[in-house]
């Protein structure tokens, strides 16, 4: 739920009449909303509702057919996935980790700092203080003792934790996450979402994430955007989410 204080603050991210078409199919239709600093927002909907397509538009990976996406008054332009959304302070997490398999967990986390470094600095490697910060984030996500293992030798859950640490070492003002816990077991998924929730409380990190689990969205996110066939059918508080979903869409699960 948006507080009165948040309403008075300029949005970090604003979506205006966004429509995305793929051939004859309209994946997202006239969607508008704004995200303000400190919000935790879940994008929900059944498979094929347009969630990931919308997220790709937010990150600049897809060009809107109609409408636009603005980040602090600057229009987001299409960009490659690797370099994404610089120079703005935002980090992106994808469903499929996008780690470098042969590099260690530590080095993969440090890759999150590359956009802050010049080519010359990169040649000389990462300084000790940045390596220490990377180790701290790996510890924070529960990977103590796994820092020097190649990513390919980590489990799927551990790889996702590395991706979380890589995103958060960037010190983003906003985290855009496309199904960040979809491949994790229930316990690990709650740990990851709990970390986002804790960081939001401690540092005011703004989080926008695509989720499939209603209970998780209600527990960790204050606001929900519900999509149905590409349209935004609900934008509001996550309280009593089960009842809201049943009333508005007549379905109980997102499968």
C-alpha positions as CSV (number, residue, x, y, z in Angstrom):
1,X,0.0,0.0,0.0
2,X,1.3,3.5,-0.9
3,X,1.6,5.8,2.1
4,X,0.8,9.5,2.1
5,X,4.5,10.2,2.4
6,X,5.3,8.0,-0.6
7,X,2.6,9.8,-2.6
8,X,4.4,13.1,-2.1
9,X,7.7,11.7,-3.5
10,X,8.5,11.6,-7.2
11,X,8.3,8.1,-8.6
12,X,11.5,6.1,-9.4
13,X,9.7,4.3,-12.2
14,X,6.7,5.4,-14.2
15,X,4.8,3.3,-16.8
16,X,2.5,5.3,-19.1
17,X,-0.1,3.6,-21.2
18,X,2.3,0.8,-22.1
19,X,1.3,-1.6,-24.9
20,X,3.5,-4.4,-26.3
21,X,2.6,-6.4,-29.3
22,X,4.2,-9.5,-30.8
23,X,2.9,-9.9,-34.3
24,X,-0.8,-10.1,-34.0
25,X,-0.7,-10.9,-30.3
26,X,-0.9,-8.1,-27.7
27,X,1.1,-9.3,-24.7
28,X,0.6,-6.1,-22.6
29,X,-2.3,-3.7,-23.1
30,X,-2.4,0.0,-21.9
31,X,-0.8,-0.6,-18.5
32,X,0.0,2.4,-16.4
33,X,1.4,2.7,-12.9
34,X,4.2,4.4,-10.9
35,X,6.6,3.0,-8.3
36,X,7.9,5.2,-5.6
37,X,11.0,4.9,-3.4
38,X,10.7,2.3,-0.6
39,X,7.9,0.3,-2.2
40,X,7.9,-3.5,-2.5
41,X,5.7,-4.4,-5.5
42,X,4.8,-7.9,-6.8
43,X,3.6,-8.4,-10.3
44,X,1.3,-11.4,-10.4
45,X,-0.8,-13.3,-13.0
46,X,-1.3,-16.6,-14.5
47,X,1.1,-18.1,-17.1
48,X,0.8,-16.0,-20.2
49,X,-0.7,-13.0,-18.5
50,X,2.2,-10.7,-19.6
51,X,4.3,-10.6,-16.5
52,X,7.7,-11.3,-17.9
53,X,7.0,-9.2,-21.0
54,X,6.1,-6.2,-18.8
55,X,9.3,-6.8,-16.7
56,X,11.4,-6.8,-19.9
57,X,9.8,-3.5,-20.8
58,X,10.7,-2.1,-17.4
59,X,14.4,-3.1,-17.8
60,X,14.6,-1.7,-21.4
61,X,15.0,-5.1,-23.0
62,X,11.8,-4.6,-25.0
63,X,10.6,-1.6,-26.9
64,X,7.0,-0.5,-26.2
65,X,4.7,-0.6,-29.2
66,X,2.7,2.2,-27.6
67,X,3.4,4.2,-24.4
68,X,6.7,4.5,-22.5
69,X,8.6,3.7,-19.4
70,X,10.3,6.4,-17.5
71,X,13.0,6.2,-14.8
72,X,13.3,9.5,-12.8
73,X,12.2,11.5,-15.8
74,X,14.5,9.7,-18.3
75,X,12.9,7.4,-20.8
76,X,14.3,3.8,-20.7
77,X,15.8,2.8,-24.0
78,X,16.4,-0.7,-25.3
79,X,19.7,-2.1,-24.2
80,X,21.6,-5.3,-24.1
81,X,21.0,-7.6,-21.1
82,X,24.6,-7.6,-19.9
83,X,24.9,-3.9,-19.4
84,X,21.3,-3.2,-18.9
85,X,20.2,-0.1,-17.1
86,X,23.2,2.0,-16.4
87,X,23.8,4.8,-15.5
88,X,20.7,4.7,-13.3
89,X,21.0,3.0,-9.9
90,X,19.0,-0.1,-10.6
91,X,19.8,-3.8,-10.6
92,X,18.2,-6.5,-12.6
93,X,17.7,-10.2,-11.6
94,X,16.7,-12.7,-14.2
95,X,15.0,-16.1,-13.7
96,X,17.9,-17.9,-15.3
97,X,20.8,-16.6,-13.1
98,X,23.1,-15.6,-16.0
99,X,26.3,-16.4,-14.2
100,X,29.6,-17.2,-15.8
101,X,29.9,-21.0,-15.1
102,X,33.6,-21.2,-15.0
103,X,34.1,-18.2,-12.7
104,X,34.0,-18.5,-8.9
105,X,31.0,-17.4,-6.9
106,X,33.1,-14.5,-5.6
107,X,34.1,-13.3,-9.1
108,X,30.5,-13.6,-10.4
109,X,29.4,-11.3,-7.6
110,X,32.2,-8.9,-8.4
111,X,30.9,-8.8,-12.0
112,X,28.1,-6.7,-10.6
113,X,30.6,-3.9,-10.1
114,X,31.9,-3.9,-13.7
115,X,29.7,-1.0,-14.9
116,X,31.3,1.2,-12.2
117,X,34.8,0.5,-13.4
118,X,36.8,1.6,-16.4
119,X,38.3,-0.9,-18.8
120,X,41.8,0.0,-17.4
121,X,40.6,-0.6,-13.8
122,X,39.2,-4.0,-14.8
123,X,42.5,-5.1,-16.3
124,X,44.1,-4.6,-12.9
125,X,41.5,-6.6,-11.1
126,X,39.3,-5.8,-8.2
127,X,40.7,-4.1,-5.1
128,X,40.6,-5.8,-1.7
129,X,37.8,-3.6,-0.4
130,X,35.5,-4.7,-3.2
131,X,36.4,-8.3,-2.7
132,X,35.6,-7.9,1.0
133,X,32.2,-6.5,0.1
134,X,31.5,-9.4,-2.2
135,X,32.3,-11.9,0.5
136,X,30.0,-10.0,2.9
137,X,27.1,-10.3,0.4
138,X,27.9,-14.0,-0.1
139,X,27.8,-14.5,3.6
140,X,24.5,-12.5,3.8
141,X,22.9,-14.9,1.3
142,X,24.2,-18.0,3.1
143,X,27.1,-19.0,1.0
144,X,29.9,-19.0,3.5
145,X,32.7,-21.3,2.4
146,X,31.4,-21.5,-1.2
147,X,33.1,-18.3,-2.4
148,X,35.8,-19.9,-4.5
149,X,33.7,-22.7,-6.1
150,X,33.0,-22.3,-9.8
151,X,29.3,-21.4,-10.4
152,X,28.8,-24.6,-12.4
153,X,29.5,-26.6,-9.3
154,X,26.9,-24.9,-7.2
155,X,23.3,-26.1,-6.9
156,X,20.5,-24.2,-8.6
157,X,19.5,-22.6,-5.3
158,X,23.1,-21.6,-4.6
159,X,23.5,-20.1,-8.1
160,X,20.4,-18.0,-7.5
161,X,21.9,-16.7,-4.2
162,X,25.0,-15.7,-6.1
163,X,22.8,-13.8,-8.5
164,X,21.1,-12.1,-5.6
165,X,24.5,-11.0,-4.1
166,X,25.6,-9.8,-7.6
167,X,22.6,-7.6,-7.9
168,X,22.8,-6.2,-4.4
169,X,26.5,-5.4,-4.5
170,X,25.5,-2.8,-7.1
171,X,23.8,-0.8,-4.3
172,X,20.7,-0.2,-6.3
173,X,17.9,2.2,-5.5
174,X,15.6,-0.3,-7.1
175,X,15.8,-4.0,-7.8
176,X,13.8,-5.4,-10.8
177,X,13.5,-9.2,-10.4
178,X,11.9,-11.6,-12.9
179,X,10.8,-14.6,-10.9
180,X,13.8,-14.5,-8.5
181,X,12.7,-17.5,-6.5
182,X,10.9,-19.6,-9.2
183,X,13.6,-22.3,-9.2
184,X,14.2,-22.5,-5.4
185,X,12.7,-24.8,-2.8
186,X,10.2,-23.2,-0.4
187,X,12.7,-22.7,2.4
188,X,15.3,-21.0,0.2
189,X,12.7,-18.9,-1.6
190,X,11.5,-17.5,1.7
191,X,15.0,-16.8,2.8
192,X,15.7,-14.8,-0.4
193,X,12.4,-12.9,-0.3
194,X,13.0,-12.3,3.4
195,X,16.4,-10.8,2.6
196,X,14.7,-8.4,0.1
197,X,12.1,-7.5,2.8
198,X,14.8,-6.9,5.4
199,X,16.8,-4.7,3.0
200,X,13.7,-2.7,2.2
201,X,13.2,-2.0,5.9
202,X,16.9,-1.2,6.6
203,X,17.9,0.6,3.5
204,X,14.6,1.5,1.7
205,X,15.6,-0.6,-1.3
206,X,12.7,-0.5,-3.7
207,X,11.7,-3.9,-5.1
208,X,9.6,-4.8,-8.1
209,X,9.4,-8.5,-8.7
210,X,7.4,-11.1,-10.7
211,X,6.1,-13.8,-8.5
212,X,3.8,-16.9,-8.8
213,X,3.0,-17.4,-5.1
214,X,0.1,-15.5,-3.6
215,X,1.2,-16.2,0.0
216,X,4.7,-15.0,-0.7
217,X,3.5,-11.8,-2.3
218,X,1.2,-11.1,0.6
219,X,4.0,-11.8,3.1
220,X,6.8,-9.8,1.6
221,X,5.3,-7.2,-0.7
222,X,3.1,-4.2,0.3
223,X,1.6,-3.7,-3.1
224,X,0.4,-6.0,-5.9
225,X,-0.1,-5.5,-9.6
226,X,-2.4,-8.2,-11.0
227,X,-2.3,-8.9,-14.8
228,X,-4.9,-10.8,-16.7
229,X,-4.5,-11.3,-20.5
230,X,-2.1,-8.4,-20.6
231,X,-4.3,-5.9,-18.8
232,X,-3.8,-4.5,-15.3
233,X,-6.9,-5.6,-13.4
234,X,-5.8,-4.7,-9.9
235,X,-3.2,-2.2,-8.4
236,X,-3.4,-2.0,-4.6
237,X,-2.5,-3.4,-1.2
238,X,-1.4,-7.0,-0.9
239,X,-3.6,-7.5,2.2
240,X,-6.2,-10.2,1.9
241,X,-4.8,-11.1,-1.5
242,X,-6.4,-14.5,-1.7
243,X,-9.8,-12.9,-1.4
244,X,-9.0,-10.2,-3.9
245,X,-7.8,-12.6,-6.5
246,X,-10.8,-14.9,-6.1
247,X,-13.2,-11.9,-6.3
248,X,-11.7,-10.2,-9.3
249,X,-10.5,-13.1,-11.4
250,X,-12.3,-16.1,-10.0
251,X,-9.1,-18.2,-9.6
252,X,-7.1,-19.2,-6.6
253,X,-3.7,-20.1,-8.0
254,X,-1.3,-18.7,-10.6
255,X,-0.6,-22.0,-12.4
